[in-house]
Amino acid sequence: FKVIKQDASKGIAHIYLFAPENFPDMDRSINRQIKNADLWKHQKDVFLSVTPSGISSTKAMGDAVSAVQLSSGKLEKSFPDAGREPSSAVSTVDMPPPLPLPKPGDLMDIYVSVACHPGHFIVQPWNELNNLYALMEEMILYYSRAEEKPVTIEKNKLYAAKIGDEWYRVIIKGILRNGFLSVYELDYGKHEFVSIRKVQPLLDTFRRLPFQAITAQLAGVKNQQWSEEASIVFRNLVEKKPFVAQIEAVNDSTNSWDRKIVTFLVDTSLPHIDTWIHDFVSQSLVEFSKGD
């Protein structure tokens, strides 16, 4: 890495990261490649901030660059203060049927696959999980035996990608110059970087099940930039756990991955006691504010 700026009073260093073969070419730094990827063009509600002032960005070498900050031994990211750009329209040809969304007031059994903070988490319909697991098994069996095929990579197109030991249905969000792609897992709601060598065409037979990831926001709490403490508490509370969702609002979209629900989460795992997650989050915020 290369240190660009140091702030001794805050114990922060702003750095560029490089793959060994690219040092010290700034244009081939990981910072520049990430900055140019669509992955970071999120809505503002996904930003994390320790202070209410919110998002910071670094001006270095005459160019606004996303920087990695090393502060008190913790790794943090600062992002450009830009709202999310609308996703490019994707052809509906060969797309799975859209997942039916619940209506406001409906109850729905769900599983939280990813939780960033109360303003952004991913849910999956509980009653479709067995179908999803069966699809994943079929993809592993097929792609582990199939001969690798040349792939023409295009943004906003569907592919199968090997991440870890599993194969996932993904959409390409960005193409990096170092042979990596930024992808979005359409069934689990995760953003990942993968090598182009681990991407294969998505067969028609794997396009029948609707994409399972539904972006969600917690109802009953004020939308804000969530502190690290509140985000960690929320993640530990809900991620990879089942809940009953009571839907408050639905924001539909042409692309299934752009649809969003606003929902209450209810933990019904304990006998005779239903825990409403927004109540717990609100109480935690009060406690965190006392410590400031």
Secondary structure, DSSP 8 states (H G I E B T S, - for coil): -EEEEEETTTTEEEEE---GGGTT-GGGSHHHHHHTSGGG---GGG-B-SSTT----EEETTEEE--EEEETTEEEE---S-----------TT---------TT-EEEEEEEEEEETTEEEEEEGGGHHHHHHHHHHHHHHHHHS--------TT-EEEEEETTEEEEEEEEEE-TTSEEEEEETTT--EEEEEGGGEE---GGGGSS----EEEEETTS----B-HHHHHHHHHHHTTEEEEEEEEEEE--SSGGG-EEEEEEEE--STT--EEHHHHHHHHHHHHHHH-
